[in-house]
Amino acid sequence: LQFDSEPPQSYQAAFELQGTPDAGELTLFSPLGGVLAQLQWNAQQATLVRGEQRWQQPSVDQLMQQLVPGAVPLASLFDWLQGRPAADPSWQVDLSAWPQGRVLAQRLQPLPRAQLRVVLER
């Protein structure tokens, strides 16, 4: 995930995503394989654990923003990983390389612009 900000910011992590937009779990891993954070959610609440810190919110998208400001809406991510375009006006997705396990999404609004590149392991 790269942001066209001053200075430019980028985040790189492996991840495992399980469940659905309504209930599931997202685990982020460092390049060396250590767990960076774990996000769990259901219809009632979402919980983010990062190291010894723990946060709870009623919305998973609120915690996604805490995890990575400007992060992708979780429901859109589920769609993109299945090769389906999501109806999110702030993000534009290119799924032309999805059969080869690649997804490219760009956030046009709000600024700064962002680019998400995903390489899927199948």
Residue pairs with C-beta under 8 A, 6 or more apart in sequence:
1 10
1 11
1 12
1 68
1 71
1 72
1 114
1 115
1 116
1 117
2 8
2 9
2 10
2 11
2 114
2 115
2 117
3 9
3 10
3 70
3 112
3 113
3 114
4 112
4 113
4 114
4 115
5 112
11 68
12 31
13 28
13 29
13 30
13 31
13 36
14 28
14 29
14 30
14 31
14 33
15 26
15 27
15 28
15 29
16 25
16 26
16 27
16 29
17 24
17 25
17 26
17 77
17 78
17 81
18 24
18 25
18 26
19 25
20 78
21 60
21 74
21 75
21 78
22 42
22 43
23 41
23 42
23 43
24 40
24 41
25 38
25 39
25 40
25 41
26 38
26 39
26 74
27 35
27 37
27 38
27 39
28 35
28 36
28 37
28 38
28 67
29 35
29 36
30 36
36 50
37 48
37 49
37 50
37 67
38 48
38 49
38 50
39 46
39 47
39 48
39 49
39 60
39 63
39 64
39 67
40 46
40 47
41 47
41 60
41 63
41 74
44 58
45 56
45 57
45 58
46 56
46 57
46 58
46 59
46 60
46 62
46 63
47 54
47 55
47 56
47 63
48 54
48 55
48 56
48 57
48 63
48 66
48 67
50 67
55 63
55 66
57 63
57 66
60 74
61 73
61 74
64 71
64 72
64 73
64 74
65 71
70 107
70 112
70 114
72 91
72 105
72 107
72 116
73 86
73 88
73 91
75 86
76 86
76 88
76 91
76 93
76 105
79 85
79 86
80 86
80 93
80 95
80 103
80 105
80 118
81 103
81 118
81 120
83 95
83 98
83 99
84 95
85 93
85 95
86 93
89 109
90 107
90 108
90 109
90 110
91 105
91 106
91 107
91 108
92 105
92 106
92 107
92 108
93 103
93 104
93 105
93 106
94 103
94 104
94 105
94 106
95 103
97 103
97 104
101 119
101 120
101 121
101 122
102 117
102 118
102 119
102 120
103 116
103 117
103 118
103 120
104 115
104 116
104 117
104 118
105 115
105 116
105 118
106 113
106 114
106 115
106 116
107 113
107 114
107 115
107 116
